[in-house]
Amino acid sequence: MKKILTLLSILSFAFLFSQEETEYINNPLPAKYVLKTSKDTINTHIVGSYAFKKNHFTADTFLKNIKTENDEVKTKVPVETIKYLEITDFDRKVRKFINSDRFPELKLGSRMLEVLFQGKRTLVLREEYNVNIYGNTGATYYTFDKRELLKKGGKDKVLKERLEKYPDLLERYKRIKKDAEYYELLTDYEKKLEASLSL
């Protein structure tokens, strides 16, 4: 009898936990955005796109339109009208986006760029785009120092020129393998630059 009760309690717990996860995955994602024509923040839910799995967040969610859902009313909002966007994805990670209009030199035509790192001076953005009809995406990464583009994808000549003033940072940059290491390097670059400017 004890074995049966134990088995039933384990199954009940597993069912309740999986139900909670499934409900979250199937529900629209919590989001908020600000339109270019307004300063008001709109809190809503966005229908998250996925290619094969319902818990695999894809760029289709924010490439052309965001599909919002409030009180069972669905609306499409074109991304070119959005200034700032936050989405809590299926893993409960808050993803922040800004409109590429802020960076006319990129010539992207009002696309949403994900903010991956934001320091005091430096900013790392990711542009995602579809590469085929199967939902596969590609990405281009951009690094800015204030308004100056330091790195676009693998083109990093300007960034290397900046780091030549700090040989230790340049050597670290050549050995970087993880995003976190790159962001640490940018933080240290900012500190060194700030110190040199204050002299």
Contact map, one row per residue, 1 for C-alpha under 8 A:
1111100000000000000000000000000000000000000000000000000000000000000000000000000000000000000000000000000000000000000000000000000000000000000000000000000000000000000000000000000000000000000000000000000
1111110000000000000000000000000000000000000000000000000000000000000000000000000000000000000000000000000000000000000000000000000000000000000000000000000000000000000000000000000000000000000000000000000
1111111000000000000000000000000000000000000000000000000000000000000000000000000000000000000000000000000000000000000000000000000000000000000000000000000000000000000000000000000000000000000000000000000
1111111100000000000000000000000000000000000000000000000000000000000000000000000000000000000000000000000000000000000000000000000000000000000000000000000000000000000000000000000000000000000000000000000
1111111110000000000000000000000000000000000000000000000000000000000000000000000000000000000000000000000000000000000000000000000000000000000000000000000000000000000000000000000000000000000000000000000
0111111111000000000000000000000000000000000000000000000000000000000000000000000000000000000000000000000000000000000000000000000000000000000000000000000000000000000000000000000000000000000000000000000
0011111111100000000000000000000000000000000000000000000000000000000000000000000000000000000000000000000000000000000000000000000000000000000000000000000000000000000000000000000000000000000000000000000
0001111111110000000000000000000000000000000000000000000000000000000000000000000000000000000000000000000000000000000000000000000000000000000000000000000000000000000000000000000000000000000000000000000
0000111111111000000000000000000000000000000000000000000000000000000000000000000000000000000000000000000000000000000000000000000000000000000000000000000000000000000000000000000000000000000000000000000
0000011111111100000000000000000000000000000000000000000000000000000000000000000000000000000000000000000000000000000000000000000000000000000000000000000000000000000000000000000000000000000000000000000
0000001111111110000000000000000000000000000000000000000000000000000000000000000000000000000000000000000000000000000000000000000000000000000000000000000000000000000000000000000000000000000000000000000
0000000111111111000000000000000000000000000000000000000000000000000000000000000000000000000000000000000000000000000000000000000000000000000000000000000000000000000000000000000000000000000000000000000
0000000011111111100000000000000000000000000000000000000000000000000000000000000000000000000000000000000000000000000000000000000000000000000000000000000000000000000000000000000000000000000000000000000
0000000001111111110000000000000000000000000000000000000000000000000000000000000000000000000000000000000000000000000000000000000000000000000000000000000000000000000000000000000000000000000000000000000
0000000000111111111000000000000000000000000000000000000000000000000000000000000000000000000000000000000000000000000000000000000000000000000000000000000000000000000000000000000000000000000000000000000
0000000000011111111100000000000000000000000000000000000000000000000000000000000000000000000000000000000000000000000000000000000000000000000000000000000000000000000000000000000000000000000000000000000
0000000000001111111110000000000000000000000000000000000000000000000000000000000000000000000000000000000000000000000000000000000000000000000000000000000000000000000000000000000000000000000000000000000
0000000000000111111111000000000000000000000000000000000000000000000000000000000000000000000000000000000000000000000000000000000000000000000000000000000000000000000000000000000000000000000000000000000
0000000000000011111111100000000000000000000000000000000000000000000000000000000000000000000000000000000000000000000000000000000000000000000000000000000000000000000000000000000000000000000000000000000
0000000000000001111111110000000000000000000000000000000000000000000000000000000000000000000000000000000000000000000000000000000000000000000000000000000000000000000000000000000000000000000000000000000
0000000000000000111111111000000000000000000000000000000000000000000000000000000000000000000000000000000000000000000000000000000000000000000000000000000000000000000000000000000000000000000000000000000
0000000000000000011111111100000000000000000000000000000000000000000000000000000000000000000000000000000000000000000000000000000000000000000000000000000000000000000000000000000000000000000000000000000
0000000000000000001111111110000000000000000000000000000000000000000000000000000000000000000000000000000000000000000000000000000000000000000000000000000000000000000000000000000000000000000000000000000
0000000000000000000111111111000000000000000000000000000000000000000000000000000000000000010000000000000000000000000000000000000000000000000000000000000000000000000000000000000000000000000000000000000
0000000000000000000011111111000000000000000000000000011000000000000000000000000000000000010000000000000000000000000000000000000000000000000000000000000000000000000000000000000000000000000000000000000
0000000000000000000001111111000000000000000000000000010000000000000000000000000000000000000000000000000000000000000000000000000000000000000000000000000000000000000000000000000000000000000000000000000
0000000000000000000000111111100000000000000000100000000000000000000000000000000000000000000000000000000000000000000000000000000000000000000000000000000000000000000000000000000000000000000000000000000
0000000000000000000000011111110000000000000011110000000000000000000010000000000000000000000000000000000000000000000000000000000000000000000000000000000000000000000000000000000000000000000000000000000
0000000000000000000000000011111000000000000011110000000000000000000000000000000000000011110000000000000000000000000000000000000000000000000000000000000000000000000000000000000000000000000000000000000
0000000000000000000000000001111100000000001111000000000000000000000000000000000000000011100000000000000000000000000000000000000000000000000000000000000000000000000000000000000000000000000000000000000
0000000000000000000000000000111110000000001111000000000000000000000000000000000000001111000000000000000000000000000000000000000000000000000000000000000000000000000000000000000000000000000000000000000
0000000000000000000000000000011111000000111110000000000000000000000000000000000000001110000000000000000000000000000000000000000000000000000000000000000000000000000000000000000000000000000000000000000
0000000000000000000000000000001111100000111000000000000000000000000000000000000001111100000000000000000000000000000000000000000000000000000000000000000000000000000000000000000000000000000000000000000
0000000000000000000000000000000111110111110000000000000000000000000000000000000001111000000000000000000000000000000000000000000000000000000000000000000000000000000000000000000000000000000000000000000
0000000000000000000000000000000011111111100000000000000000000000000000000000000011110000000000000000000000000000000000000000000000000000000000000000000000000000000000000000000000000000000000000000000
0000000000000000000000000000000001111110000000000000000000000000000000000000000011100000000000000000000000000000000000000000000000000000000000000000000000000000000000000000000000000000000000000000000
0000000000000000000000000000000000111110000000000000000000000000000000000000000010000000000000000000000000000000000000000000000000000000000000000000000000000000000000000000000000000000000000000000000
0000000000000000000000000000000001111111000000000000000000000000000000000000000000000000000000000000000000000000000000000000000000000000000000000000000000000000000000000000000000000000000000000000000
0000000000000000000000000000000001111111100000000000000000000000000000000000000000000000000000000000000000000000000000000000000000000000000000000000000000000000000000000000000000000000000000000000000
0000000000000000000000000000000001100111110000000000000000000000000000000000000000000000000000000000000000000000000000000000000000000000000000000000000000000000000000000000000000000000000000000000000
0000000000000000000000000000000111100011111000000000000000000000000000000000000000000000000000000000000000000000000000000000000000000000000000000000000000000000000000000000000000000000000000000000000
0000000000000000000000000000000111000001111100000000000000000000000000000000000000000000000000000000000000000000000000000000000000000000000000000000000000000000000000000000000000000000000000000000000
0000000000000000000000000000011110000000111110000000000000000000000000000000000000000000000000000000000000000000000000000000000000000000000000000000000000000000000000000000000000000000000000000000000
0000000000000000000000000000011100000000011111000000000000000000000111000000000000000000000000000000000000000000000000000000000000000000000000000000000000000000000000000000000000000000000000000000000
0000000000000000000000000001111100000000001111100000000000000000000111000000000000000000000000000000000000000000000000000000000000000000000000000000000000000000000000000000000000000000000000000000000
0000000000000000000000000001111000000000000111110000000000001000011110000000000000000010000000000000000000000000000000000000000000000000000000000000000000000000000000000000000000000000000000000000000
0000000000000000000000000011100000000000000011111000000000001000011110000000000000000000000000000000000000000000000000000000000000000000000000000000000000000000000000000000000000000000000000000000000
0000000000000000000000000001100000000000000001111100000011001000000000000000000000000000100000000000000000000000000000000000000000000000000000000000000000000000000000000000000000000000000000000000000
0000000000000000000000000000000000000000000000111110000011111000000000000000000000000000000000000000000000000000000000000000000000000000000000000000000000000000000000000000000000000000000000000000000
0000000000000000000000000000000000000000000000011111111111011000000000000000000000000000000000000000000000000000000000000000000000000010000000000000000000000000000000000000000000000000000000000000000
0000000000000000000000000000000000000000000000001111110101000000000000000000000000000000000000000000000000000000000000000000000000000111000000000000000000000000000000000000000000000000000000000000000
0000000000000000000000000000000000000000000000000111110100000000000000000000000000000000000000000000000000000000000000000000000000000000000000000000000000000000000000000000000000000000000000000000000
0000000000000000000000000000000000000000000000000111111100000000000000000000000000000000000000000000000000000000000000000000000000000000000000000000000000000000000000000000000000000000000000000000000
0000000000000000000000001100000000000000000000000111111110000000000000000000000000000000000000000000000000000000000000000000000000000000000000000000000000000000000000000000000000000000000000000000000
0000000000000000000000001000000000000000000000000100111110000000000000000000000000000000011000000000000000000000000000000000000000000000000000000000000000000000000000000000000000000000000000000000000
0000000000000000000000000000000000000000000000000111111111000000000000000000000000000000010000000000000000000000000000000000000000000000000000000000000000000000000000000000000000000000000000000000000
0000000000000000000000000000000000000000000000011100011111101000000000000000000000000000110000000000000000000000000000000000000000000000000000000000000000000000000000000000000000000000000000000000000
0000000000000000000000000000000000000000000000011110000111111000000000000000000000000000000000000000000000000000000000000000000000000010100000000000000000000000000000000000000000000000000000000000000
0000000000000000000000000000000000000000000000001000000011111110000000000000000000000000000000000000000000000000000000000000000111000000100000000000000000000000000000000000000000000000000000000000000
0000000000000000000000000000000000000000000000001100000001111111000000000000000000000000000000000000000000000000000000000000000001000010000000000000000000000000000000000000000000000000000000000000000
0000000000000000000000000000000000000000000001111100000011111110111000000000000000000000000000000000000000000000000000000000000000000000000000000000000000000000000000000000000000000000000000000000000
0000000000000000000000000000000000000000000000000000000000111111110000000000001000000000000000000000000000000001000000000000000000000000000000000000000000000000000000000000000000000000000000000000000
0000000000000000000000000000000000000000000000000000000000111111110000000000001000000000000000000000000000000011000000000000000110000000000000000000000000000000000000000000000000000000000000000000000
0000000000000000000000000000000000000000000000000000000000010111110000000000011000000000000000000000000000000010000000000000000000000000000000000000000000000000000000000000000000000000000000000000000
0000000000000000000000000000000000000000000000000000000000001111111000000001111000000000000000000000000000000000000000000000000000000000000000000000000000000000000000000000000000000000000000000000000
0000000000000000000000000000000000000000000001100000000000001111111100000001111000000000000000000000000000000000000000000000000000000000000000000000000000000000000000000000000000000000000000000000000
0000000000000000000000000000000000000000000001100000000000001000111110000111100000000000000000000000000000000000000000000000000000000000000000000000000000000000000000000000000000000000000000000000000
0000000000000000000000000000000000000000000111100000000000000000011111000111100000000000000000000000000000000000000000000000000000000000000000000000000000000000000000000000000000000000000000000000000
0000000000000000000000000001000000000000000111100000000000000000001111111110000000000000000000000000000000000000000000000000000000000000000000000000000000000000000000000000000000000000000000000000000
0000000000000000000000000000000000000000000110000000000000000000000111111100000000000000000000000000000000000000000000000000000000000000000000000000000000000000000000000000000000000000000000000000000
0000000000000000000000000000000000000000000000000000000000000000000011111000000000000000000000000000000000000000000000000000000000000000000000000000000000000000000000000000000000000000000000000000000
0000000000000000000000000000000000000000000000000000000000000000000011111100000000000000000000000000000000000000000000000000000000000000000000000000000000000000000000000000000000000000000000000000000
0000000000000000000000000000000000000000000000000000000000000000000011111110000000000000000000000000000000000000000000000000000000000000000000000000000000000000000000000000000000000000000000000000000
0000000000000000000000000000000000000000000000000000000000000000001111011111000000000000000000000000000000000000000000000000000000000000000000000000000000000000000000000000000000000000000000000000000
0000000000000000000000000000000000000000000000000000000000000000001110001111100000000000000000000000000000000000000000000000000000000000000000000000000000000000000000000000000000000000000000000000000
0000000000000000000000000000000000000000000000000000000000000000111100000111110000000000000000000000000000000000000000000000000000000000000000000000000000000000000000000000000000000000000000000000000
0000000000000000000000000000000000000000000000000000000000000000111100000011111010000000000000000000000000000000000000000000000000000000000000000000000000000000000000000000000000000000000000000000000
0000000000000000000000000000000000000000000000000000000000000001110000000001111111000000000000000000000000000000000000000000000000000000000000000000000000000000000000000000000000000000000000000000000
0000000000000000000000000000000000000000000000000000000000000111110000000000111111000000000000000010000000000111000000000000000000000000000000000000000000000000000000000000000000000000000000000000000
0000000000000000000000000000000000000000000000000000000000000000000000000000011111100000000000000010000000001110000000000000000000000000000000000000000000000000000000000000000000000000000000000000000
0000000000000000000000000000000000111000000000000000000000000000000000000000111111100000000000000000000000000000000000000000000000000000000000000000000000000000000000000000000000000000000000000000000
0000000000000000000000000000000011110000000000000000000000000000000000000000011111111000000000000010000000000000000000000000000000000000000000000000000000000000000000000000000000000000000000000000000
0000000000000000000000000000000011110000000000000000000000000000000000000000000111111000000000000110000000000000000000000000000000000000000000000000000000000000000000000000000000000000000000000000000
0000000000000000000000000000000011100000000000000000000000000000000000000000000001111100000000011110000000000000000000000000000000000000000000000000000000000000000000000000000000000000000000000000000
0000000000000000000000000000001111000000000000000000000000000000000000000000000001111110000000011100000000000000000000000000000000000000000000000000000000000000000000000000000000000000000000000000000
0000000000000000000000000000001110000000000000000000000000000000000000000000000000011111000001111000000000000000000000000000000000000000000000000000000000000000000000000000000000000000000000000000000
0000000000000000000000000000111100000000000001000000000000000000000000000000000000001111100001110000000000000000000000000000000000000000000000000000000000000000000000000000000000000000000000000000000
0000000000000000000000000000111000000000000000000000000000000000000000000000000000000111111111100000000000000000000000000000000000000000000000000000000000000000000000000000000000000000000000000000000
0000000000000000000000000000110000000000000000010000000010000000000000000000000000000011111111100000000000000000000000000000000000000000000000000000000000000000000000000000000000000000000000000000000
0000000000000000000000011000100000000000000000000000001110000000000000000000000000000001111110000000000000000000000000000000000000000000000000000000000000000000000000000000000000000000000000000000000
0000000000000000000000000000000000000000000000000000001000000000000000000000000000000001111110000000000000000000000000000000000000000000000000000000000000000000000000000000000000000000000000000000000
0000000000000000000000000000000000000000000000000000000000000000000000000000000000000001111111000000000000000000000000000000000000000000000000000000000000000000000000000000000000000000000000000000000
0000000000000000000000000000000000000000000000000000000000000000000000000000000000000001111111100000000000000000000000000000000000000000000000000000000000000000000000000000000000000000000000000000000
0000000000000000000000000000000000000000000000000000000000000000000000000000000000000111100111110000000000000000000000000000000000000000000000000000000000000000000000000000000000000000000000000000000
0000000000000000000000000000000000000000000000000000000000000000000000000000000000000111100011111000000000000000011000000000000000000000000000000000000000000000000000000000000000000000000000000000000
0000000000000000000000000000000000000000000000000000000000000000000000000000000000011110000001111100000000000000011100000000000000000000000000000000000000000000000000000000000000000000000000000000000
0000000000000000000000000000000000000000000000000000000000000000000000000000000000011100000000111110000000000001111000000000000000000000000000000000000000000000000000000000000000000000000000000000000
0000000000000000000000000000000000000000000000000000000000000000000000000000000000111000000000011111010000000001111000000000000000000000000000000000000000000000000000000000000000000000000000000000000
0000000000000000000000000000000000000000000000000000000000000000000000000000001101110000000000001111110000000111100000000000000000000000000000000000000000000000000000000000000000000000000000000000000
0000000000000000000000000000000000000000000000000000000000000000000000000000000000000000000000000111111101011111100000000000000000000000000000000000000000000000000000000000000000000000000000000000000
0000000000000000000000000000000000000000000000000000000000000000000000000000000000000000000000000011111100011110000000000000000000000000000000000000000000000000000000000000000000000000000000000000000
0000000000000000000000000000000000000000000000000000000000000000000000000000000000000000000000000111111100000000000000000000000000000000000000000000000000000000000000000000000000000000000000000000000
0000000000000000000000000000000000000000000000000000000000000000000000000000000000000000000000000001111111100000000000000000000000000000000000000010000000000000000000000000000000000000000000000000000
0000000000000000000000000000000000000000000000000000000000000000000000000000000000000000000000000001111111110000000000000000000000000000000000000000000000000000000000000000000000000000000000000000000
0000000000000000000000000000000000000000000000000000000000000000000000000000000000000000000000000000001111100000000000000000000000000000000000000000000000000000000000000000000000000000000000000000000
0000000000000000000000000000000000000000000000000000000000000000000000000000000000000000000000000001001111110000000000000000000000000000000000000000000000000000000000000000000000000000000000000000000
0000000000000000000000000000000000000000000000000000000000000000000000000000000000000000000000000000001111111000000000000000000000000000000000000000000000000000000000000000000000000000000000000000000
0000000000000000000000000000000000000000000000000000000000000000000000000000000000000000000000000001100101111110000000000000000000000000000000000000000000000000000000000000000000000000000000000000000
0000000000000000000000000000000000000000000000000000000000000000000000000000000100000000000000000001100000111110000000000000000000000000000000000000000000000000000000000000000000000000000000000000000
0000000000000000000000000000000000000000000000000000000000000000000000000000001100000000000000000011100000011111000000000000000000000000000000000000000000000000000000000000000000000000000000000000000
0000000000000000000000000000000000000000000000000000000000000011000000000000001100000000000000000011100000011111100000000000001000000000000000000000000000000000000000000000000000000000000000000000000
0000000000000000000000000000000000000000000000000000000000000110000000000000001000000000000000001111000000000111110000000000001000000000000000000000000000000000000000000000000000000000000000000000000
0000000000000000000000000000000000000000000000000000000000000000000000000000000000000000000000001111000000000011111000000000111100000000000000000000000000000000000000000000000000000000000000000000000
0000000000000000000000000000000000000000000000000000000000000000000000000000000000000000000000111100000000000001111100000000111000000000000000000000000000000000000000000000000000000000000000000000000
0000000000000000000000000000000000000000000000000000000000000000000000000000000000000000000000111100000000000000111111000011110000000000000000000000000000000000000000000000000000000000000000000000000
0000000000000000000000000000000000000000000000000000000000000000000000000000000000000000000000010000000000000000011111000011110000000000000000000000000000000000000000000000000000000000000000000000000
0000000000000000000000000000000000000000000000000000000000000000000000000000000000000000000000000000000000000000001111100111100000000000000000000000000000000000000000000000000000000010000000000000000
0000000000000000000000000000000000000000000000000000000000000000000000000000000000000000000000000000000000000000001111111111000000000000000000000000000000000000000000000000000000000000000000000000000
0000000000000000000000000000000000000000000000000000000000000000000000000000000000000000000000000000000000000000000011111110000000000000000000000000000000000000000000000000000000000000011001000000000
0000000000000000000000000000000000000000000000000000000000000000000000000000000000000000000000000000000000000000000001111100000000000000000000000000000000000000000000000000000000000000000001000000000
0000000000000000000000000000000000000000000000000000000000000000000000000000000000000000000000000000000000000000000001111110000000000000000000011100000000000000000000000000000000000000000001000000000
0000000000000000000000000000000000000000000000000000000000000000000000000000000000000000000000000000000000000000000011111111000000000000000000111100000000000000000000000000000000000000010001000000000
0000000000000000000000000000000000000000000000000000000000000000000000000000000000000000000000000000000000000000001111101111100000000000000000111100000000000000000000000000000000000000000000000000000
0000000000000000000000000000000000000000000000000000000000000000000000000000000000000000000000000000000000000000001111000111110000000000000011110000000000000000000000000000000000000000000000000000000
0000000000000000000000000000000000000000000000000000000000000000000000000000000000000000000000000000000000000000111110000011111000000000000011100000000000000000000000000000000000000000000000000000000
0000000000000000000000000000000000000000000000000000000000000000000000000000000000000000000000000000000000000000111100000001111100000000001111000000000000000000000000000000000000000000000000000000000
0000000000000000000000000000000000000000000000000000000000000000000000000000000000000000000000000000000000000011110000000000111110000000001110000000000000000000000000000000000000000000000000000000000
0000000000000000000000000000000000000000000000000000000000100010000000000000000000000000000000000000000000000000100000000000011111000000111100000000000000000000000000000000000000000000000000000000000
0000000000000000000000000000000000000000000000000000000000100010000000000000000000000000000000000000000000000000000000000000001111100000111000000000000000000000000000000000000000000000000000000000000
0000000000000000000000000000000000000000000000000000000000110000000000000000000000000000000000000000000000000000000000000000000111111011110000000000000000000000000000000000000000000000000000000000000
0000000000000000000000000000000000000000000000000000000000000000000000000000000000000000000000000000000000000000000000000000000011111011110000000000000000000000000000000000000000000000000000000000000
0000000000000000000000000000000000000000000000000000000000000000000000000000000000000000000000000000000000000000000000000000000001111111100000000000000000000000000000000000000000000000000000000000000
0000000000000000000000000000000000000000000000000000000000000000000000000000000000000000000000000000000000000000000000000000000001111111000000000000000000000000000000000000000000000000000000000000000
0000000000000000000000000000000000000000000000000010000000000000000000000000000000000000000000000000000000000000000000000000000000011111000000000000000000000000000000000000000000000000000000000000000
0000000000000000000000000000000000000000000000000110000001010000000000000000000000000000000000000000000000000000000000000000000001111111100000000000000000000000000000000000000000000000000000000000000
0000000000000000000000000000000000000000000000000010000000000000000000000000000000000000000000000000000000000000000000000000000001111111110000000000000000000000000000000000000000000000000000000000000
0000000000000000000000000000000000000000000000000000000001100000000000000000000000000000000000000000000000000000000000000000000111110011111000000000000000000000000000000000000000000000000000000000000
0000000000000000000000000000000000000000000000000000000000000000000000000000000000000000000000000000000000000000000000000000000111100001111100000000000000000000000000000000000000000000000000000000000
0000000000000000000000000000000000000000000000000000000000000000000000000000000000000000000000000000000000000000000000000000011110000000111110000000000000000000000000000000000000000000000000000000000
0000000000000000000000000000000000000000000000000000000000000000000000000000000000000000000000000000000000000000000000000000011100000000011111000000000110000000000000000000000000000000000000000000000
0000000000000000000000000000000000000000000000000000000000000000000000000000000000000000000000000000000000000000000000000001111000000000001111100000001110000000000000000000000000000000000000000000000
0000000000000000000000000000000000000000000000000000000000000000000000000000000000000000000000000000000000000000000000000001110000000000000111110000111110000000000000000000000000000000000000000000000
0000000000000000000000000000000000000000000000000000000000000000000000000000000000000000000000000000000000000000000000000111100000000000000011111000111100000000000000000000000000000000000000000000000
0000000000000000000000000000000000000000000000000000000000000000000000000000000000000000000000000000000000000000000000001111000000000000000001111111111000000000000000000000000000000000000000000000000
0000000000000000000000000000000000000000000000000000000000000000000000000000000000000000000000000000000000000000000000001110000000000000000000111111110000000000000000000000000000000000000000000000000
0000000000000000000000000000000000000000000000000000000000000000000000000000000000000000000000000000000000000000000000001110000000000000000000011111000000000000000000000000000000000000000000000000000
0000000000000000000000000000000000000000000000000000000000000000000000000000000000000000000000000000001000000000000000000000000000000000000000011111100000000000000000000000000000000000000000000000000
0000000000000000000000000000000000000000000000000000000000000000000000000000000000000000000000000000000000000000000000000000000000000000000000011111110000000000000000000000000000000000000000000000000
0000000000000000000000000000000000000000000000000000000000000000000000000000000000000000000000000000000000000000000000000000000000000000000001111011111100000100000000000000000000000000000000000000000
0000000000000000000000000000000000000000000000000000000000000000000000000000000000000000000000000000000000000000000000000000000000000000000001111001111100011110000000000000000000000000000000000000000
0000000000000000000000000000000000000000000000000000000000000000000000000000000000000000000000000000000000000000000000000000000000000000000011110000111111111110000000000000000000000000000000000000000
0000000000000000000000000000000000000000000000000000000000000000000000000000000000000000000000000000000000000000000000000000000000000000000111100000111111110000000000000000000000000000000000000000000
0000000000000000000000000000000000000000000000000000000000000000000000000000000000000000000000000000000000000000000000000000000000000000000111000000001111110000000000000000000000000000000000000000000
0000000000000000000000000000000000000000000000000000000000000000000000000000000000000000000000000000000000000000000000000000000000000000000000000000001111110000000000000000000000000000000000000000000
0000000000000000000000000000000000000000000000000000000000000000000000000000000000000000000000000000000000000000000000000000000000000000000000000000001111111000000000000000000000000000000000000000000
0000000000000000000000000000000000000000000000000000000000000000000000000000000000000000000000000000000000000000000000000000000000000000000000000000011111111111000000000000000000000000000000000000000
0000000000000000000000000000000000000000000000000000000000000000000000000000000000000000000000000000000000000000000000000000000000000000000000000000011000111111100000000000000000000000000000000000000
0000000000000000000000000000000000000000000000000000000000000000000000000000000000000000000000000000000000000000000000000000000000000000000000000000111000011111110000000000000000000000000000000000000
0000000000000000000000000000000000000000000000000000000000000000000000000000000000000000000000000000000000000000000000000000000000000000000000000000011000011111111000000000000000000000000000000000000
0000000000000000000000000000000000000000000000000000000000000000000000000000000000000000000000000000000000000000000000000000000000000000000000000000000000011111111100000100000000000000000000000000000
0000000000000000000000000000000000000000000000000000000000000000000000000000000000000000000000000000000000000000000000000000000000000000000000000000000000001111111110000000000000000000000000000000000
0000000000000000000000000000000000000000000000000000000000000000000000000000000000000000000000000000000000000000000000000000000000000000000000000000000000000111111111000000000000000000000000000000000
0000000000000000000000000000000000000000000000000000000000000000000000000000000000000000000000000000000000000000000000000000000000000000000000000000000000000011111111101100000000000000000010000000000
0000000000000000000000000000000000000000000000000000000000000000000000000000000000000000000000000000000000000000000000000000000000000000000000000000000000000001111111100100000000000000000000000000000
0000000000000000000000000000000000000000000000000000000000000000000000000000000000000000000000000000000000000000000000000000000000000000000000000000000000000000111111100000000000000000000000000000000
0000000000000000000000000000000000000000000000000000000000000000000000000000000000000000000000000000000000000000000000000000000000000000000000000000000000000000011111111100000000000000000000000000000
0000000000000000000000000000000000000000000000000000000000000000000000000000000000000000000000000000000000000000000000000000000000000000000000000000000000000000001111111110000000000000000000000000000
0000000000000000000000000000000000000000000000000000000000000000000000000000000000000000000000000000000000000000000000000000000000000000000000000000000000000000000001111111000000000000000000000000000
0000000000000000000000000000000000000000000000000000000000000000000000000000000000000000000000000000000000000000000000000000000000000000000000000000000000000000001001111111100000000000100010000000000
0000000000000000000000000000000000000000000000000000000000000000000000000000000000000000000000000000000000000000000000000000000000000000000000000000000000000001001101111111110000000000000000000000000
0000000000000000000000000000000000000000000000000000000000000000000000000000000000000000000000000000000000000000000000000000000000000000000000000000000000000000000000111111111000000000000000000000000
0000000000000000000000000000000000000000000000000000000000000000000000000000000000000000000000000000000000000000000000000000000000000000000000000000000000000000000000011111111100000000100000000000000
0000000000000000000000000000000000000000000000000000000000000000000000000000000000000000000000000000000000000000000000000000000000000000000000000000000000000000000000001111111100000100100000000000000
0000000000000000000000000000000000000000000000000000000000000000000000000000000000000000000000000000000000000000000000000000000000000000000000000000000000000000000000000111111100000000000000000000000
0000000000000000000000000000000000000000000000000000000000000000000000000000000000000000000000000000000000000000000000000000000000000000000000000000000000000000000000000011111110000000000000000000000
0000000000000000000000000000000000000000000000000000000000000000000000000000000000000000000000000000000000000000000000000000000000000000000000000000000000000000000000000001111111101100000000000000000
0000000000000000000000000000000000000000000000000000000000000000000000000000000000000000000000000000000000000000000000000000000000000000000000000000000000000000000000000000001111101000000000000000000
0000000000000000000000000000000000000000000000000000000000000000000000000000000000000000000000000000000000000000000000000000000000000000000000000000000000000000000000000000000111111100000000000000000
0000000000000000000000000000000000000000000000000000000000000000000000000000000000000000000000000000000000000000000000000000000000000000000000000000000000000000000000000000000111111110000000000000000
0000000000000000000000000000000000000000000000000000000000000000000000000000000000000000000000000000000000000000000000000000000000000000000000000000000000000000000000000000000001111111000000000000000
0000000000000000000000000000000000000000000000000000000000000000000000000000000000000000000000000000000000000000000000000000000000000000000000000000000000000000000000000000000111111111100000000000000
0000000000000000000000000000000000000000000000000000000000000000000000000000000000000000000000000000000000000000000000000000000000000000000000000000000000000000000000000000100101111111110000000000000
0000000000000000000000000000000000000000000000000000000000000000000000000000000000000000000000000000000000000000000010000000000000000000000000000000000000000000000000000000000000111111111000000000000
0000000000000000000000000000000000000000000000000000000000000000000000000000000000000000000000000000000000000000000000000000000000000000000000000000000000000000000000000000000000011111111100000000000
0000000000000000000000000000000000000000000000000000000000000000000000000000000000000000000000000000000000000000000000000000000000000000000000000000000000000000000000001001100000001111111110000000000
0000000000000000000000000000000000000000000000000000000000000000000000000000000000000000000000000000000000000000000000100100000000000000000000000000000000000000000000000000000000000111111111000000000
0000000000000000000000000000000000000000000000000000000000000000000000000000000000000000000000000000000000000000000000100000000000000000000000000000000000000000000000000000000000000011111111100000000
0000000000000000000000000000000000000000000000000000000000000000000000000000000000000000000000000000000000000000000000000000000000000000000000000000000000000000000000000000000000000001111111110000000
0000000000000000000000000000000000000000000000000000000000000000000000000000000000000000000000000000000000000000000000000000000000000000000000000000000000000000001000001000000000000000111111111000000
0000000000000000000000000000000000000000000000000000000000000000000000000000000000000000000000000000000000000000000000111100000000000000000000000000000000000000000000000000000000000000011111111100000
0000000000000000000000000000000000000000000000000000000000000000000000000000000000000000000000000000000000000000000000000000000000000000000000000000000000000000000000000000000000000000001111111110000
0000000000000000000000000000000000000000000000000000000000000000000000000000000000000000000000000000000000000000000000000000000000000000000000000000000000000000000000000000000000000000000111111111000
0000000000000000000000000000000000000000000000000000000000000000000000000000000000000000000000000000000000000000000000000000000000000000000000000000000000000000000000000000000000000000000011111111100
0000000000000000000000000000000000000000000000000000000000000000000000000000000000000000000000000000000000000000000000000000000000000000000000000000000000000000000000000000000000000000000001111111110
0000000000000000000000000000000000000000000000000000000000000000000000000000000000000000000000000000000000000000000000000000000000000000000000000000000000000000000000000000000000000000000000111111111
0000000000000000000000000000000000000000000000000000000000000000000000000000000000000000000000000000000000000000000000000000000000000000000000000000000000000000000000000000000000000000000000011111111
0000000000000000000000000000000000000000000000000000000000000000000000000000000000000000000000000000000000000000000000000000000000000000000000000000000000000000000000000000000000000000000000001111111
0000000000000000000000000000000000000000000000000000000000000000000000000000000000000000000000000000000000000000000000000000000000000000000000000000000000000000000000000000000000000000000000000111111
0000000000000000000000000000000000000000000000000000000000000000000000000000000000000000000000000000000000000000000000000000000000000000000000000000000000000000000000000000000000000000000000000011111
